[in-house]
């Protein structure tokens, strides 16, 4: 409490006591000597007031607000006892209860203030009764007036009593807490009005008992106790609910914040939850110790604790414990003077819960900060060459894919630099000295590029790339690149020798429609031309590109083709060789080129795999395949769809998420998707993508090994990488009738699949003889022109509906007419 507030509160207390003393003096002038029986009533009345006051315990609901349960006793006293004696009985009972009974080391100032307030309220009620025309003790009778008089007097007395309570008590709390009188008055107004009404009703009931027998006044204390207990129970329930709701809101606000946000929010939240004038949080496990102090209006201080200004008087505290049980700091509160020493029971539990939540939030904020730092560091490492600290290939491709910092201000060029005869340095001096040379030259290139407004990246080995942005004209690209490369001319001291380094560079200019991957390829072509010509630098010329010009043209059109949906999917059915029923379909991608017509994958797939559009291409193809699959399944055909996937896609960490997201978007079970891996993929490549394969396999996606038998490591691939299907290459299917070696390869593949529990699918089934021979060897599934060429999803659906021989879903006649064929797939060996 600030000094000004303390002074005003003391002035208010003095005023209340002065008016109370005046009320008692006035009451003394109104006294008449009572009879012996009336003396008994006076003593009982004073006792009732004392009991009622003793039962009036202040209860804090967000604020320390005293609600008086003695109103019934005082109202009854003012009605059945003459005005002067009513004030004196009330004063005697109140002073006895508050000062003699209740004052045990507490504040005498507070006891006197509340006693004066109750005496003023009793005086107001007594005057209201007198105005209503009630004259107690008339003719020795307690209730001598008509009942209508009491029905008027009781509400008037209750209103007068409540008016004093509702004016003085909020004013006192407002001065003690610094809040406005209106704000305090509105706090729990419904409960206080309910207690006022209950006191009036209780006083009325007591009047009824007295009308029957005045000695029944003795039962009044019991009724007061019941009222008090009901009132206390209601307030405690409300206090519990309000406190925990506010605590929950304050602790929820701590989630998802950084450490500074947690400390600042918690400090202001503690002020609101505990109605403190100030709250401060001090952390001890940082250097220097940090302190955050706040009031209800703002954060007052955030900095080293040793430099903090003096706080308000801190009257409550709670340690903040670390994960190992040690204290990492402390939460301190400056509670109002009316609440000092009140942090017990529920308040202590609330403080403990708030401190625990704050500790958790601090630890979580620190853990999140550490994770964020690690993520940023890993992200930086993923884009930096660990040896030279330059950008790596990934960062280079991202930079080339992004627009220039000053769009429209010039031309962009890419120079690819290769160090000549670097291998000789490694072979002669060793790799350690080779690395030293790369670090030195990388530093020179970085400094020279910075001076010329360029950026350098290391692609690996002895290859560097230089990105030149905002060139005023294309012709300046070679000139600026040559200036940067001049930094390599100065000899490098290495192993006691001076080594002169020469480099060859190729430059390619960026243009609309040319992807980052294609720009890099063009610079690479120019760089090798410079090497062959033994010159330092060569710019890329389309006419000198030894690569296929049509492929070059297709590479430049890839971005448009992917964006405009020129890649379409056709489906070739896979059937059960015995029953002829379709069990799956393989998605085959075609490029519907606006000028060249339909292009097969062998004409463009290598270009896609070398480009940075592979991820977008794969997503589009997968989406078309899943749309077809959903169409068939919606029509009642329980097929699967197989899709070839490039090994380059499996190197993309985002690939599994993309696949599973698409499956969820199309509401398809992952087991309905078969991803076909090229058998020519090496075991080493598959090991590199094992995490991707494992994640998809666990989700339920199946894998097939395509073109089995055409690679150099068929058995090792099957043993190292678990798959669900083996696909026999079409070359073996075509030759199995004429070549014993081809038939043996098919037979061994079928036996291998059976022993491993794998499905075996034969590709290129063109004739009924081939189908029969494969079935006799034990191959259960096949695909080829015998069953259907690649077709659109809707065309395949129509073929499935039409069926063969009246059997829906059948694309070929059964091999066993009049019999039911049961395919025993994946049967374990006997």
Secondary structure, DSSP 8 states (H G I E B T S, - for coil): --HHHHHHHHHHHHHHHHHHHHHHHHHHTT-----HHHHHHHHHHHHHHHHHHHT---EESSSEE---S-HHHHHHHHHHS-HHHHHHHHHHHHHIIIIIIS-SSS-HHHHHHHHHHHHHHHHHHHHHHHHHT--TTBTTBSS-S-HHHHHHHHHHHHHHHHHHHHHHHHHHHHHHHS--HHHHHHTTHHHHHHHHHHHHHHHHHHHHHHHH-GGGGGGHHHHHHHHHHHHHHHHHHHHHHHHHHHHHHHHHTTTT--HHHHHHHHHHHHHHHHT-SEEEEEE-SSSS-EEEEE-SSSEEEEEEGGG----S---EEEEEE-TTS-EEEEEEEE--GGGTT---THHHHHHHHHHHHHHHHHHHHHHHHHHHHHHHHHHHHHTB-TTT-SB-HHHHHHHHHS--TTTTS-EEEEEEEEETTHHHHHHHH-HHHHHHHHHHHHHHHHHHHHHTTEEEEEEETTEEEEEEEEESSTTHHHHHHHHHHGGG-S-EEETTEEE---EEEEEEE--TT--HHHHHHHHHHHHHHHHHHT-SEEE--GGG--S-HHHHHHHHHHHHHHHTT-EEEEEEEEEETTT-BEEEEEEEEEEEETTTEEE-HHHHHHHHHHSTTHHHHHHHHHHHHHHHHHHHHHTT---EEEEE--HHHHT-TTHHHHHHHHHHHTT--GGGEEEEEETTS-HHHHHHTHHHHHHHHHHT-EEEEEEETSSS-HHHHHHHS--SEEEE-HHHHHHTTT-HHHHHHHHHHHHHHHHHT-EEEES---SHHHHHHHHHHT--EE-STTT--SB-HHHHHHHHHH-BTTBTTBSS--SSTTS-----TT----
